[in-house]
């Protein structure tokens, strides 16, 4: 049945799928859409993921790091706008040591005790995740990218391991975070089989959130010439995930808005219920 939903080209079936997903979200959350303030605080990264514009070997990326003051000013701005969750997202930047991250979390929590802090800073060891949690971090987003080990190897350099990525997600769950996983839709060599694996993994992990968006080729990477993922496939998967995990928090991501002017709205109509506007300085 899942394979059928992943492969059908019948527009009637697909429209019905979106409608069922939206109704399922409405039954649980009503018309509520949760807003999260995204703060992209560093685009330095020690990794060399093949699809990513901030991979370490991309000499053309303009690198930046926000100072603690700049990050707190993003929070102040977001708080005034009514945001009550801040998502600190960045590359795996060795400059931001565990101590620096913990200090940041404590600062934000002290100034905004009624806010949640979400981290999206990649693969760390168990002790680091524990330290961030003890400092006050509530949620952690780590896209698993693909639940298929061979496919993972095609998207990542040899020194990155699929098993470590998976271990990180289980560690985060065990520590007590609200956990988000996710994947790119239409990434090179993704198949119906790998997507099936992704959906089975989501079923097993039972994350609180699943972040998916279309693969968008970045011109300065080895995948620069590859075909982008489509909005249609992304919407279809949003709906399937909503039906598989009715309570999950499902963002309508920036990438959807990038490939279509109404992409984010269409995501909401297909069953998503979170948007993450960017609070970072332009």
Buried (B, 14 or more C-beta within 10 A) or exposed (E): EBEEBBEEEEEEEBEEBBBBBBEBBEEEBEEEBBBBBBBBBBBBBEBBBBBBBBBBEBEEBEEEBBEEEBBBBBBEBBBEEEBBBBBBBBBBBEEBEBEEBBEBBBBBBEEBEEBBBBBBBBBBEBEBBBBBBEBBBBBBBBBBBBBBEEBBBBBBEEEBBBEEBBBBBEBBBEBEBBBBBBBBBBBBEBEEEBBBBBBEBBEEBEBBBBBBBBBBBBEEBBBEEBEBBBBBBBBBBBBBBBBBBBEBBBBBBBBBBBBBEEBBBBBBBBBBBBBBBBBBEE
